[in-house]
């Protein structure tokens, strides 16, 4: 199937479009951009030159991909990238910037959903099936795991990590790392329990859930996880905790009757 490009769209010579790509009115696709098959570029959306995009992505009107990093020391001639997987949705006003170092990339996985006016800064890495609600903004070099939900107006400081299957409560400010599989919120932000609903939906139930519940309690009490039964989730948690952290880790709410797992 051939591409459908509106007469008012501006697709520069040298842009690479796979089959069945739709480009809407007044949209811009710069030379060097690579658009995967089945993708749809909405009205007034912009795909800059240094974007590599997979298949079946949807850009709603006024989304902008691959813009210059908001870094006062960045040189525009630096060749860096924004790399995007398959099947993502970028709603109105979404922005994502390319990386700051030569040859490096800001990376967005597959199956993500980014709501209105959310933002992914330079050098970030976003996993698969992650959701940003309206007005979420993450700083440079932030790592967000897969299956994360970021509530409305969440702000994340540069170099923070948000582990897989975490939920960040709306309007929370994150300036340290967020433990995988947990819910976090408050001012200052604190972990307060496991992401029970998200884990159940992912099929992490039974003994697998019990191990994570025990791990959460041990972490809250600053105890070792070594005696727990090994599971895929526990190994991911251990690896995540062992990895380098530039910001340290958010703490825990005090134990109460509402914390029960």
Backbone bond lengths (Angstrom), bond angles and torsions (degrees), N, CA, C in turn:
res aa  C-N    CA-C-N  psi(-1)  N-CA   C-N-CA  omega(-1)  CA-C   N-CA-C  phi
1 X - - - 1.462 - - 1.520 109.60 -
2 X 1.322 117.21 138.57 1.459 121.52 -177.40 1.530 110.66 -81.60
3 X 1.328 114.56 164.60 1.456 120.14 178.78 1.525 110.79 -76.53
4 X 1.344 114.69 152.93 1.454 121.35 177.90 1.520 107.83 -116.05
5 X 1.333 116.46 105.31 1.459 121.95 -175.71 1.530 108.64 -117.15
6 X 1.327 116.55 121.15 1.464 120.91 -179.07 1.528 110.14 -63.95
7 X 1.324 117.65 144.30 1.473 120.08 -177.41 1.518 114.42 -58.13
8 X 1.336 117.36 -26.33 1.467 119.28 -179.16 1.524 112.99 -89.73
9 X 1.317 118.14 -6.55 1.467 120.61 178.13 1.527 109.68 -71.68
10 X 1.337 115.73 153.10 1.453 121.05 178.55 1.521 108.62 -118.71
11 X 1.323 115.32 102.48 1.456 122.46 177.87 1.522 107.14 -109.59
12 X 1.322 116.05 109.10 1.456 119.95 -174.64 1.524 111.48 -69.53
13 X 1.316 115.55 149.09 1.450 121.12 171.89 1.523 108.57 -60.54
14 X 1.307 116.46 130.15 1.454 120.38 -176.59 1.510 113.27 104.86
15 X 1.336 117.63 -12.32 1.463 120.07 169.75 1.526 108.07 -72.14
16 X 1.320 117.04 141.46 1.459 121.25 -176.69 1.521 108.82 -110.81
17 X 1.322 115.69 110.80 1.460 122.00 179.86 1.521 109.21 -112.55
18 X 1.320 116.53 125.73 1.463 120.31 174.29 1.529 109.04 -74.66
19 X 1.325 117.11 -171.42 1.463 120.94 -176.79 1.528 112.06 -74.29
20 X 1.332 114.39 151.74 1.460 122.66 172.03 1.524 112.43 62.43
21 X 1.322 117.10 38.99 1.465 122.45 174.42 1.518 108.62 -96.13
22 X 1.326 116.13 136.93 1.464 122.03 178.75 1.521 108.78 -113.16
23 X 1.327 117.10 128.36 1.463 122.36 178.92 1.522 107.86 -121.71
24 X 1.349 115.74 119.71 1.457 121.53 -172.01 1.515 114.27 -83.47
25 X 1.336 116.15 -178.92 1.467 122.00 -176.44 1.524 112.81 -58.16
26 X 1.327 115.02 132.85 1.463 123.58 173.74 1.539 113.91 62.64
27 X 1.309 117.55 12.10 1.464 120.52 174.19 1.523 109.46 -72.75
28 X 1.342 115.61 157.07 1.471 122.05 -179.47 1.522 108.73 -127.05
29 X 1.338 115.91 129.04 1.459 122.20 172.76 1.522 106.73 -125.94
30 X 1.333 116.84 114.75 1.453 120.92 -173.71 1.524 112.24 -82.04
31 X 1.318 115.44 158.47 1.463 121.70 176.13 1.519 109.76 -58.54
32 X 1.334 116.24 134.72 1.446 121.47 -179.28 1.510 113.99 99.04
33 X 1.332 117.55 -21.00 1.463 120.81 175.80 1.519 109.86 -67.00
34 X 1.335 116.21 145.71 1.463 121.69 -179.53 1.519 108.42 -124.18
35 X 1.322 116.38 116.99 1.467 122.29 -174.33 1.523 109.01 -113.16
36 X 1.341 117.18 123.29 1.450 121.60 -178.07 1.512 113.43 -74.56
37 X 1.320 116.34 164.05 1.465 122.53 -175.20 1.524 111.54 -61.46
38 X 1.329 115.12 144.64 1.450 121.75 175.98 1.509 114.93 76.12
39 X 1.312 118.47 3.83 1.465 120.88 -179.38 1.525 110.45 -78.58
40 X 1.346 115.39 152.36 1.460 121.62 -178.55 1.519 109.55 -127.67
41 X 1.323 115.44 123.77 1.458 122.77 -178.22 1.523 107.74 -106.62
42 X 1.341 117.25 112.19 1.455 121.14 -173.80 1.516 113.67 -74.26
43 X 1.323 114.64 174.29 1.463 121.76 -178.37 1.525 111.22 -57.99
44 X 1.316 115.41 133.38 1.463 123.52 176.23 1.538 113.56 66.62
45 X 1.311 118.39 6.32 1.467 120.03 175.29 1.524 109.12 -73.03
46 X 1.345 115.56 155.61 1.463 120.94 -178.21 1.526 109.12 -129.84
47 X 1.324 116.22 128.54 1.463 122.43 172.48 1.515 107.14 -117.00
48 X 1.333 116.33 109.51 1.458 120.51 -176.70 1.523 111.52 -75.73
49 X 1.325 114.47 174.26 1.470 120.85 -169.20 1.519 113.48 -61.93
50 X 1.325 117.14 -39.19 1.464 120.19 -171.20 1.531 112.17 -93.59
51 X 1.314 116.63 47.17 1.471 122.33 179.33 1.525 109.29 -117.61
52 X 1.343 116.08 129.13 1.458 122.29 172.53 1.529 106.82 -115.88
53 X 1.306 116.87 111.44 1.448 122.05 -172.95 1.517 110.93 -118.92
54 X 1.333 117.29 134.52 1.454 121.58 178.34 1.514 113.09 -76.76
55 X 1.325 115.55 -157.34 1.458 121.71 -174.10 1.524 112.59 -87.28
56 X 1.340 115.08 153.54 1.474 123.43 167.49 1.519 113.69 61.05
57 X 1.306 117.17 32.04 1.467 120.39 172.52 1.522 109.79 -87.49
58 X 1.340 116.00 148.71 1.459 121.56 -178.76 1.519 109.32 -123.78
59 X 1.329 116.41 119.35 1.458 122.49 174.01 1.520 108.25 -104.74
60 X 1.313 116.55 119.48 1.461 120.60 175.54 1.524 109.59 -80.98
61 X 1.334 118.00 170.22 1.462 120.58 -175.95 1.522 113.30 -53.90
62 X 1.324 114.61 138.05 1.463 124.71 173.63 1.530 113.89 71.43
63 X 1.315 118.39 11.31 1.470 119.94 169.26 1.528 108.43 -72.26
64 X 1.331 116.63 144.81 1.470 121.54 -178.47 1.524 108.93 -131.75
65 X 1.315 116.86 121.94 1.458 122.71 -177.93 1.528 110.96 -114.89
66 X 1.344 115.72 135.20 1.457 120.40 171.85 1.507 115.56 82.55
67 X 1.329 117.85 22.04 1.458 120.40 177.69 1.514 112.88 -68.00
68 X 1.312 116.71 169.67 1.463 121.60 179.29 1.525 109.78 -64.03
69 X 1.341 117.34 140.57 1.464 120.14 175.11 1.528 111.07 -58.54
70 X 1.327 115.79 145.03 1.457 121.00 174.86 1.531 108.53 -85.37
71 X 1.314 113.71 69.24 1.461 123.75 -176.69 1.519 106.30 -134.90
72 X 1.322 116.45 116.54 1.467 119.52 -172.95 1.524 112.84 -65.11
73 X 1.352 117.70 -18.66 1.452 120.19 178.43 1.516 113.95 -92.71
74 X 1.344 118.05 1.63 1.464 120.44 -175.92 1.520 110.86 -77.32
75 X 1.328 115.28 139.00 1.461 121.76 176.29 1.526 108.67 -102.88
76 X 1.306 116.75 124.39 1.457 122.25 -171.90 1.522 113.11 -59.94
77 X 1.331 118.11 -25.42 1.470 120.40 -178.72 1.531 112.35 -78.53
78 X 1.322 118.22 -6.93 1.463 121.61 178.10 1.522 109.67 -61.15
79 X 1.329 117.15 130.25 1.461 120.99 178.53 1.523 109.20 -89.27
80 X 1.283 116.20 105.53 1.462 123.06 177.51 1.521 107.65 -140.11
81 X 1.351 116.76 175.99 1.458 119.10 -166.02 1.519 113.35 -137.72
82 X 1.293 115.02 158.83 1.456 124.47 161.25 1.519 106.23 -115.98
83 X 1.330 117.35 116.29 1.462 122.26 -178.52 1.523 109.90 -110.38
84 X 1.333 115.74 129.25 1.467 122.37 -173.45 1.517 109.02 -128.30
85 X 1.332 116.48 137.81 1.458 121.65 178.74 1.517 112.55 -78.90
86 X 1.325 116.11 -142.55 1.467 122.32 -173.57 1.532 110.93 -111.65
87 X 1.329 115.04 151.77 1.454 121.19 166.86 1.512 115.81 67.26
88 X 1.315 117.61 30.36 1.467 120.74 176.84 1.530 110.48 -92.44
89 X 1.334 115.10 155.27 1.463 121.71 174.74 1.521 108.45 -119.92
90 X 1.327 116.17 126.28 1.460 122.90 178.91 1.525 107.43 -117.31
91 X 1.323 116.87 108.27 1.456 120.11 -175.55 1.524 111.72 -80.51
92 X 1.348 114.98 -179.90 1.453 121.99 -171.03 1.528 112.00 -55.67
93 X 1.319 115.38 130.94 1.453 120.98 175.11 1.515 115.57 80.90
94 X 1.328 118.43 3.37 1.462 120.09 177.80 1.523 110.34 -65.48
95 X 1.356 116.08 144.82 1.460 120.87 175.52 1.520 110.01 -135.63
96 X 1.326 116.39 144.49 1.461 122.81 172.94 1.521 107.89 -143.23
97 X 1.326 116.75 135.38 1.459 121.84 -175.53 1.520 111.66 -107.27
98 X 1.321 115.50 152.35 1.457 120.00 177.09 1.526 110.51 -76.20
99 X 1.320 115.88 172.25 1.464 121.83 -173.72 1.534 111.58 -75.17
100 X 1.336 115.00 168.78 1.464 120.32 -176.33 1.521 114.20 -97.00
101 X 1.338 118.03 -21.21 1.465 121.00 -175.36 1.523 110.91 -99.66
102 X 1.328 118.11 147.15 1.463 120.51 179.30 1.524 111.46 -57.44
103 X 1.337 115.79 129.17 1.454 121.89 178.19 1.510 114.90 79.88
104 X 1.321 118.60 -5.66 1.468 122.08 -178.15 1.526 110.40 -87.24
105 X 1.345 115.80 168.69 1.460 120.11 -176.93 1.521 111.42 -141.50
106 X 1.304 115.92 140.33 1.453 122.51 158.75 1.521 105.86 -77.15
107 X 1.336 118.25 135.22 1.465 120.83 -171.86 1.525 110.56 -125.52
108 X 1.325 115.64 129.84 1.464 123.59 172.52 1.517 107.57 -121.37
109 X 1.331 117.26 130.21 1.458 121.67 -176.39 1.516 113.66 -74.17
110 X 1.319 116.35 -142.59 1.465 122.27 -176.56 1.530 110.39 -120.53
111 X 1.317 115.62 152.01 1.454 121.15 174.18 1.511 114.87 71.81
112 X 1.317 118.11 20.73 1.468 121.51 179.78 1.524 111.15 -87.58
113 X 1.333 115.20 161.27 1.468 121.43 178.70 1.521 107.77 -134.42
114 X 1.335 115.06 117.43 1.460 121.53 -178.09 1.530 108.46 -113.88
115 X 1.323 116.64 115.24 1.460 120.83 -175.51 1.526 111.71 -81.49
116 X 1.349 115.53 -179.08 1.458 122.45 -171.32 1.530 113.33 -50.75
117 X 1.312 115.74 132.30 1.460 123.92 170.28 1.530 114.06 60.67
118 X 1.323 117.61 23.01 1.463 119.69 172.90 1.535 108.95 -82.21
119 X 1.342 115.08 163.15 1.464 119.10 -170.94 1.520 111.59 -143.88
120 X 1.329 115.83 135.32 1.465 123.59 172.75 1.522 107.40 -116.63
121 X 1.325 116.03 117.76 1.461 120.38 -175.19 1.532 111.40 -82.55
122 X 1.310 115.33 177.81 1.463 123.01 -178.39 1.525 112.10 -59.58
123 X 1.310 116.05 143.84 1.467 124.79 172.33 1.530 113.76 66.79
124 X 1.322 118.04 15.63 1.464 120.45 176.61 1.522 110.24 -81.18
125 X 1.332 115.14 161.25 1.459 122.16 174.82 1.528 108.04 -133.22
126 X 1.337 115.52 121.36 1.462 122.26 -177.75 1.521 108.30 -116.32
127 X 1.334 117.57 130.95 1.452 121.39 179.20 1.519 113.17 -75.86
128 X 1.315 116.24 -163.95 1.467 122.46 -178.18 1.532 111.05 -88.91
129 X 1.336 115.54 153.45 1.468 123.54 171.34 1.531 112.50 54.63
130 X 1.302 115.51 38.00 1.456 121.31 177.54 1.519 109.44 -102.02
131 X 1.336 116.21 146.02 1.460 121.93 -176.54 1.520 109.57 -120.52
132 X 1.335 115.92 129.96 1.459 122.65 169.78 1.528 107.07 -108.58
133 X 1.326 117.92 121.32 1.459 120.29 174.60 1.533 110.00 -76.13
134 X 1.330 116.32 -179.12 1.466 120.88 -175.80 1.524 111.96 -55.55
135 X 1.327 115.24 136.94 1.467 123.47 170.11 1.528 114.72 67.17
136 X 1.323 118.31 18.07 1.468 120.19 171.67 1.528 108.59 -69.01
137 X 1.329 116.19 136.92 1.465 120.44 178.78 1.522 108.85 -136.23
138 X 1.334 116.05 123.87 1.460 119.49 178.25 1.528 108.72 -116.92
139 X 1.336 114.93 139.37 1.458 120.72 -178.14 1.516 112.39 -77.72
140 X 1.314 115.82 -179.86 1.451 121.29 -177.27 1.516 113.28 -64.22
141 X 1.328 115.94 148.43 1.466 123.95 174.22 1.533 113.24 65.57
142 X 1.316 118.48 20.85 1.467 121.80 177.28 1.523 109.28 -81.53
143 X 1.338 116.87 140.83 1.455 122.53 175.38 1.528 109.15 -113.02
144 X 1.329 115.86 125.05 1.461 121.62 178.73 1.520 107.83 -122.10
145 X 1.329 117.25 124.56 1.453 121.18 -177.34 1.511 113.52 -73.16
146 X 1.315 116.07 -175.58 1.465 122.18 178.73 1.529 110.78 -78.94
147 X 1.344 115.60 153.90 1.463 122.61 174.95 1.532 112.27 59.46
148 X 1.311 116.86 34.54 1.462 122.66 175.82 1.516 109.14 -94.85
149 X 1.336 116.95 143.91 1.464 121.51 171.56 1.522 108.70 -117.91
150 X 1.336 115.41 123.57 1.458 122.33 178.05 1.524 107.85 -107.97
151 X 1.338 117.37 114.88 1.449 121.35 -178.15 1.515 113.19 -68.15
152 X 1.319 115.80 169.56 1.456 121.33 -175.07 1.514 113.68 -56.15
153 X 1.326 116.11 135.00 1.462 124.45 173.84 1.528 113.41 65.65
154 X 1.328 117.69 20.27 1.466 120.48 172.25 1.533 108.98 -66.29
155 X 1.318 116.00 140.15 1.464 122.33 176.80 1.526 108.43 -124.79
156 X 1.327 117.04 131.48 1.461 122.17 -177.60 1.530 109.06 -120.88
157 X 1.328 115.77 126.45 1.466 122.12 179.50 1.528 110.16 -68.73
158 X 1.313 115.56 152.37 1.467 120.53 179.23 1.525 111.50 -57.09
159 X 1.330 115.60 148.59 1.468 126.04 177.17 1.540 114.13 70.32
160 X 1.324 118.71 6.95 1.464 120.02 175.36 1.528 110.66 -78.87
161 X 1.340 115.73 160.44 1.456 122.42 174.29 1.532 108.67 -122.01
162 X 1.326 115.70 139.81 1.467 122.01 174.38 1.523 106.28 -122.51
163 X 1.342 117.02 114.13 1.450 121.25 -173.92 1.517 113.69 -71.69
164 X 1.320 116.38 161.44 1.465 123.06 -178.28 1.524 111.17 -57.80
165 X 1.340 115.30 147.61 1.466 123.90 176.10 1.529 113.23 64.20
166 X 1.317 118.18 16.55 1.459 120.38 175.49 1.525 110.15 -84.08
167 X 1.334 115.65 154.66 1.457 122.59 170.19 1.521 107.87 -122.51
168 X 1.329 116.06 128.59 1.457 121.56 176.93 1.522 107.91 -107.49
169 X 1.329 115.42 120.33 1.462 121.52 -178.26 1.520 111.22 -60.49
170 X 1.344 117.16 143.09 1.449 122.12 -179.50 1.516 113.19 -54.48
171 X 1.312 116.55 143.48 1.472 128.10 179.51 1.529 113.00 68.90
172 X 1.333 118.33 8.12 1.466 120.80 178.51 1.529 110.62 -74.62
173 X 1.325 115.29 140.21 1.455 120.61 172.10 1.520 109.81 -99.40
174 X 1.327 116.86 122.06 1.460 122.32 -178.56 1.531 108.65 -105.61
175 X 1.335 116.23 119.24 1.467 119.12 176.59 1.521 112.28 -126.22
176 X 1.360 116.11 10.69 1.452 122.57 173.93 1.531 107.04 -142.24
177 X 1.323 117.33 -179.13 1.465 120.82 -176.86 1.521 111.69 -76.25
178 X 1.337 115.48 149.72 1.461 123.72 179.14 1.524 108.60 -110.81
179 X 1.326 117.41 125.17 1.460 122.78 -175.81 1.524 110.65 -67.51
180 X 1.340 118.30 137.53 1.470 120.74 175.90 1.530 112.37 -55.27
181 X 1.327 116.11 152.09 1.469 124.81 171.97 1.532 113.88 72.36
182 X 1.334 118.15 8.81 1.463 119.47 -172.19 1.522 112.60 -116.12
183 X 1.349 114.80 166.75 1.452 123.29 168.99 1.513 107.98 -104.12
184 X 1.329 115.91 140.01 1.459 120.80 -179.63 1.517 109.19 -138.70
185 X 1.326 115.99 143.97 1.457 120.78 178.45 1.516 109.72 -172.32
186 X 1.336 115.51 -174.38 1.452 120.71 178.68 1.504 112.98 94.11
187 X 1.344 114.55 175.92 1.466 122.20 -178.64 1.522 107.94 -138.64
188 X 1.329 118.91 101.68 1.471 127.06 2.18 1.524 111.57 -72.60
189 X 1.329 115.36 160.78 1.457 120.57 -176.72 1.522 111.31 -66.31
190 X 1.339 115.07 137.66 1.463 120.91 176.80 1.530 109.31 -141.80
191 X 1.340 115.86 147.76 1.455 120.59 172.28 1.524 108.55 -73.58
192 X 1.344 116.19 137.50 1.463 116.34 -179.74 1.513 115.22 -128.30
193 X 1.313 120.55 -15.70 1.462 120.71 171.13 1.529 108.49 -173.91
194 X 1.336 116.09 178.54 1.457 120.36 174.53 1.527 110.45 -75.54
195 X 1.330 115.36 157.63 1.463 122.54 175.07 1.529 108.37 -80.40
196 X 1.318 116.33 76.03 1.461 122.02 -170.92 1.527 111.75 -58.85
197 X 1.319 116.76 -47.71 1.465 120.38 -176.74 1.528 110.48 -65.86
198 X 1.323 117.14 -45.45 1.459 120.38 -179.77 1.512 112.41 -62.63
199 X 1.323 116.89 -39.84 1.456 120.30 179.07 1.521 110.97 -66.73
200 X 1.333 116.55 -41.34 1.467 119.70 178.61 1.524 110.72 -62.29
201 X 1.319 116.81 -43.17 1.468 120.26 -179.99 1.523 111.43 -64.24
202 X 1.315 116.58 -29.43 1.468 120.88 179.80 1.523 112.33 -85.40
203 X 1.331 116.89 0.87 1.462 119.91 179.90 1.515 114.23 80.44
204 X 1.328 116.31 13.60 1.474 120.16 178.23 1.521 107.05 -90.82
205 X 1.318 115.75 84.99 1.463 123.11 -173.24 1.532 108.87 -132.01
206 X 1.336 116.34 -179.42 1.456 120.74 176.78 1.516 111.90 61.43
207 X 1.324 115.97 -136.42 1.466 120.73 -177.44 1.527 111.72 -62.59
208 X 1.334 116.82 -33.69 1.467 119.09 179.03 1.530 110.47 -61.82
209 X 1.324 116.58 -41.67 1.463 120.18 177.78 1.529 110.93 -68.64
210 X 1.331 116.79 -40.79 1.463 120.31 -178.58 1.528 111.50 -60.67
211 X 1.325 116.42 -37.54 1.464 119.90 177.98 1.527 110.36 -64.31
212 X 1.330 117.34 -43.53 1.462 119.88 178.68 1.527 111.31 -65.27
213 X 1.329 116.50 -39.09 1.456 119.92 178.11 1.524 110.78 -61.03
214 X 1.338 116.37 -44.22 1.457 120.57 177.45 1.526 110.76 -63.96
215 X 1.333 116.33 -39.53 1.463 120.26 179.69 1.524 111.00 -63.34
216 X 1.331 116.77 -41.55 1.462 120.67 178.80 1.526 110.90 -59.71
217 X 1.331 116.48 -44.99 1.461 120.27 -179.41 1.531 111.43 -65.43
218 X 1.324 116.11 -39.27 1.458 119.20 178.22 1.528 111.43 -65.34
219 X 1.328 116.56 -42.52 1.455 119.78 178.07 1.522 111.12 -62.29
220 X 1.320 115.72 -42.43 1.461 119.10 179.75 1.533 111.62 -61.63
221 X 1.320 115.66 -31.05 1.459 120.72 179.30 1.529 112.92 -97.70
222 X 1.354 115.77 11.94 1.464 122.76 175.58 1.526 112.22 57.73
223 X 1.336 114.54 45.18 1.460 120.25 179.41 1.525 110.84 -116.65
224 X 1.310 116.77 161.43 1.462 123.10 -176.80 1.535 111.37 -70.71
225 X 1.331 114.86 150.42 1.467 121.55 176.03 1.522 112.30 -97.24
226 X 1.311 118.31 2.96 1.465 121.70 -169.01 1.522 113.86 -65.57
227 X 1.309 118.78 -26.01 1.458 120.69 -176.14 1.530 113.10 -84.47
228 X 1.325 117.56 -5.68 1.464 120.51 -176.90 1.522 111.48 -78.13
229 X 1.326 114.61 152.30 1.465 121.44 175.08 1.531 109.31 -60.60
230 X 1.328 116.56 136.11 1.462 120.58 -177.76 1.528 110.92 -75.82
231 X 1.325 116.58 128.68 1.463 122.96 172.73 1.526 108.16 -135.21
232 X 1.312 116.53 167.27 1.465 120.36 178.32 1.523 110.80 -58.97
233 X 1.335 115.77 -42.63 1.458 119.70 -178.38 1.526 111.55 -67.22
234 X 1.332 116.32 -41.03 1.459 119.14 -179.97 1.525 110.72 -65.16
235 X 1.328 117.59 -39.21 1.462 119.99 179.09 1.526 110.58 -64.64
236 X 1.350 116.24 -40.95 1.471 118.93 176.01 1.521 110.11 -60.23
237 X 1.337 116.58 -44.28 1.463 120.61 179.96 1.517 111.14 -61.12
238 X 1.333 117.28 -45.01 1.466 120.41 179.50 1.529 111.18 -62.38
239 X 1.331 116.32 -44.00 1.466 119.94 179.87 1.526 110.42 -62.95
240 X 1.324 115.71 -40.79 1.469 120.81 -179.53 1.527 110.19 -64.01
241 X 1.316 116.64 -43.92 1.461 120.82 179.98 1.530 111.66 -66.55
242 X 1.341 116.21 -31.27 1.461 120.63 -177.84 1.528 113.01 -80.00
243 X 1.318 117.09 -18.05 1.461 120.72 -177.72 1.531 110.64 -70.55
244 X 1.319 115.34 157.99 1.459 120.63 179.44 1.522 111.02 -61.73
245 X 1.312 116.19 139.51 1.456 122.52 176.79 1.513 109.26 -127.59
246 X 1.313 115.94 128.65 1.463 120.08 178.51 1.523 112.49 -88.75
247 X 1.335 116.74 -16.16 1.454 119.38 -171.53 1.530 114.35 -117.22
248 X 1.337 117.69 -9.69 1.451 118.94 -172.38 1.523 110.44 79.58
249 X 1.324 117.26 -173.59 1.464 121.39 -172.35 1.525 110.91 -124.63
250 X 1.344 115.18 137.57 1.454 119.21 174.13 1.527 110.32 -60.44
251 X 1.320 116.34 150.06 1.451 122.07 -179.07 1.516 112.79 -86.52
252 X 1.332 115.85 -162.55 1.454 122.87 -173.66 1.528 110.44 -120.66
253 X 1.340 115.18 149.00 1.448 119.46 168.77 1.512 109.68 -68.36
254 X 1.311 116.96 154.48 1.463 120.72 179.37 1.517 110.55 -65.66
255 X 1.322 116.38 150.87 1.461 121.34 -178.34 1.520 109.72 -68.49
256 X 1.324 115.91 133.28 1.451 122.04 176.42 1.511 108.74 -149.17
257 X 1.292 117.26 -179.98 1.467 120.85 -179.64 1.508 112.86 -65.35
258 X 1.332 117.11 -18.42 1.463 120.33 -179.47 1.519 111.85 -86.49
259 X 1.330 117.87 -5.13 1.460 120.49 -177.84 1.529 113.31 -90.82
260 X 1.302 118.15 -2.86 1.452 120.14 -171.61 1.514 112.43 -57.89
261 X 1.325 115.80 137.21 1.458 121.98 178.82 1.506 110.64 -102.62
